[in-house]
Amino acid sequence: MKMNIMGVIFLCLTLGSGFTPSTTYAAHPLQNDIEEAMICLCGCGQTIKSCPHQNCGYAIPARARIDKYLNEGKNKAEILDIFVDQYGEEALATPKKEGFNLLGYIMPFAVLAFAGALIMIIIRKWTNKGLRDEEDTLVMSKKDFGSDIDKQIEKELEEMD
Amino acid sequence: MLIEIGRTSLNIAFVMAIYVAVASLVSVIRKDMRFVVSARRGIYSICLLAIVSTGILLHAFLTDNFKLKYVAGYSEKDLNIHYKIAALWGGNDGSLLFWVFGLALFTAIMAFTSRKDKDHTFIPYTYIVLMLVLLFFLTLTSFVTNPFDLVPAGLAPRDGRGLNPMLQTPGMIFHPPALLWGYVGFTIPFAFAVAALISRELDSVWIKKTRRWTVFSWVLLSIGNIMGAEWAYDELGWGGFWAWDPVENASFIPWLTATAYLHSVMIQERRNMLKIWNMSLIVITFALTIFGTFLVRSGVLQSVHDFGVSEMGPYFIIFMALTSIIAFGLIIYRYDDLKNDNSQIESMLSREATFLLNNLVLLALAFATLWGTMFPLISEVFTGNKITVGAPFFHQVNTPLFMILLLITGICPLIGWRRASPENLKRNFILPGSLLLLTAILLLISGMRHLYAILSFSFSTFVLVTIFMEYYRGIRARGRLKQEGPLKALAMLFLKNKRRYGGYFIHIGIVLVFIGATGSSVFVKEEVKNLAIGESMKVGDYTLKYEAIRTKEKPNYEAVLAFLSVYKDGKKVDLIAPEKRYYNKFPEEPTSEVALGRTLKEDLFVILASFERTGEITVKAIINPLINWMWIGAVLAILGGFYVILPDGSKKRVAP
């Protein structure tokens, strides 16, 4: 079995897969930031920084490229543009805040605001209706029970005092 | 022979489900309770048949019966016995059978517990709805993706293909069943809601009868979600616990709507209000459980959970559309009956209004998560551009909503039912409000500048203070009225009002989840370094010294382990061994086994990223502050949930 594992290691090293340690990039302050801003296109759906695949054919070379571009003095926007030019906007972890994509950011808050306003209107309508009902009840009670009852209530209240 | 029994059991269950639905319908038409009794017996027999077929499939896994396509596809001889059990739900066919098993079992329990209930006409309708849902799943398991399908005669492999290495982790034994049965559980309140709509029994009885089912399903869904987060943290090896992956979102969205429902039903029970709202919420929650299953199995969106992908997507989307159209159609049809007549919210400053606000934010979160998950598809349809919506998008959009939700969790108990007076508000808010401000000021003075972290910790303080005030008030009132000591009064509060004080206990757990999530998201530190034997690296307060590299052999995998001594303040505190595993059946998919040093303050999270023949390794070390408070909080919330559904012990008890 030990031979098997050494075989696997040898195979991977000779094929130049992700076993070769080549990732000491976090030294540059922007490395993490850029890795977080880019999605891994291997299918995992996570950022380049978080891709769980140990031999990822996209995230590992992308990290190396980011490191290389940073060492060449490129800034974040320039590096992201290089990847977008090559892979399209799909390469970014979040859509750019422009055009149709703005809808993506605005919609949840717009819905919240709309629903909130709607609920406020409904509650206000209910509270107003409640107040009107209370007034109606008072008017009704005076009309129905007449002054004898009023006098009796007042008398009892005086006695209570 | 056994396989035939398993397959036939499913077929008989299918026929029985049709019988139960028809018998229930006849009982309604003829008003003859004998048919209900017969239907109930039919439900018990379906449960038995589901147990038999699931048991036979499990037996096939345990005995390595690779004549079955499903067993050959998801197991192997050398697989650990507990993973052989977990393989039952490791793929599409088995997980659908497990769904059938869960739904049949829950339906049988519901039928048994409601067997003496002769006062309500909606029971037979409930059977009909449950049977129609069950028939959908039985159709899939019996005719579309049967787990008892055989490999062609003579071609049975000597060994199976094995279980996906990412699923060979203890969390996978509990995470999928909890999620699946959480989904299944919401079928019961959904069925009662639809039955109430059909039978026109639209008071709060159906809600009271399904209260325990709803909380139970919510608890299962919570367990499923938190174990999924734990799995991501331990198994995926990137240091986080939630990536806002479409499949993660699929189980989180119904959890949010179910949470909203759990809160809003309290208003209906107490004030007989929000009937349409509650009906809609349970229908939406049920629909979202089906939608979640569609997302997992359709593969329409890229996900790290792609092992669930199958051809089943269209079935689920059609079923979801049909059930939603019928249920909402019924709500519209019964609109006049459901419409609120007398009761209304009397003031903006009332607990009812804050509950509505809580519902609004929970639904906004559900919508934002759903919207973000689906936006790549929406954008592609309208613009033709392929875009990606990853975790950073959800952090931007959902975090402010989470903060509002946390604040409302604290505000809600401070405001009385019906109408709160300004004096009352002042008296209730002064202490927690002051402590909120004090926390924020102290955090600012200590140098914290991250807005959401300050808000999260300050609001958490606010919520915890309001909850402790509630307990204090309850203890004081009992002490005054019943002359009880503080401990006895606290115990009696829990015993006498499980829902209210158990609910606050859940809130304490949720606050701890917020604290843990904030700490581990905002203050995380990470270092990646190449090390030769004897070399060291620093991360946070820790120094890691690389001591040795070794291999380990197990029946179905081989592993490479790097041994690292952990030093803190110059003292050796631990020897850890992150490893990389190579499963015999999946050599191209190595997995990382993380080494964790857990304390309440922080986790030291160490991953063996790679190694060379020379013995040189690359280590990724992460400090995750406060993360264990998240797991502790989740456990408390789950325990609180279970406590809330415990039997009352007194039949006279009135709903709070």
Interface residues (C-beta under 8 A of the other chain):
Chain A: M1 K2 N4 I5 V8 I9 F10 L13 G18 F19 T20 P21 T23 T24 Y25 A26 N32 E36 A37 I39 G43 C44 G45 Q46 T47 K49 S50 C51 P52 H53 Q54 N55 G88 E89 E90 A91 L92 A93 T94 P95 G99 F100 N101 G104 Y105 M107 P108 F109 V111 L112 A115 G116 I119 M120 I123 R124 W126 T127 K129 G130
Chain B: E235 L236 G237 W238 G239 G240 A243 D245 P246 L301 Q302 S303 V304 D306 Q344 I345 E346 S347 M348 A353 L356 L357 L360 V361 L363 A364 F367 A368 W371 G372 F375 S379 F382 T383 N385 K386 I387 T388 V389 G390 A391 P392 F393 Q396 V397 L401 E526 E527 V528 K529 N530 T551 E553 E558 V560 K580 Y582 P587 E588 E589 P590 T591 S592 A609 S610 F611 E612 R613 E616 I617 T618
